[in-house]
Amino acid sequence: MEILSFQNIVFFVVALAIAVCSVLAVTTGKLLRAATYLLFVLFGTAAIFFMLGYTFLGAVQLMVYAGGIIVLYVFSIALTRSDKDMKYKVSKAKLFSLLATTVVGAALVLLLLFTNGFALNTIPLGEELPSREVGLALVGTDKYQFVLPFEVVSVLLLACMIGGILIARKEK
């Protein structure tokens, strides 16, 4: 019988915290609490990146998601003054569609896991790509480079900010 290492114990604790906070984020009745639970999920994801030795991805996770996105959510909540209870009754049809969507999504994930190989051999285990290569891949326009998704995300965030301001300015 193998004794768990400290790293494995920390991983299981962080994974459990991510799972619990994920469930709480979507089941809580208060919007600000949901944003706080989401913040904990994003911190946990950054912790996993750091544990795997991907310091660049962990730092990006902390700065972009845990920093920027959560600040955007909190400002949206503050601008709309939405501290009301979000709980509502779910009809049987919606519950059935939720369960069906979950089963189909799980089946697709399992199908992809068992039929496709992953790029495990492209990056040697324990080595991190240099930040220069990651940066060039993010802003390049060639195949497998990400300038278009980066710009799409920036336009999406701008649209969210404008939408939040318009909702806050509505006269009731």
C-alpha positions, 0 to 999 in steps of 0.5 A: 500500500502506497503512502500518499505524498504531501503533494497528492494530499494538497492536490486532493484538498484543493480539488475538493475545495474546487468541487465544493465551491463550484457546487456552491457557486451555482446553487447559492441564492445570493449573487455576491456569494456566487461570485465569491465562490467563483473566486475561490474556484479560480484561486484553486485552479491557479493553485493546481497550475502552480502545483503542476509547475506551470507558473506562467499559466498560474499567474495568468489565472490569478491576474486575468480571471481571479483578478479581472473577471471577478472585479467585473462581476462585483462591479456589475453586481454593485451597479445593478444593486442586485442583492435579491434572492435568486431562488426560483422554482424549477419546472419538471420540464426544465429539470428533465432538460438539465439532466438530459444535457448533463448526461449528453455532455458527460457522454461526449466528454467520455467519448472524447477521452477514450477515442482521442489521444492527448498531446502528452508527448509534445511537452516533456513532463516537468518542463515549462515552455518559455514565456517568449514562446507562449507570448508569441503563440498568443499574439501570432496569426498563424495556425494554432496561434491565438490573436483572434480568440484574444480579441474576441474575449476582449470584445466580449468583456467590453460588451459585458461592461457596456451591458452592465452600465446600461442595466444600471442606468435603467429607470424603474 
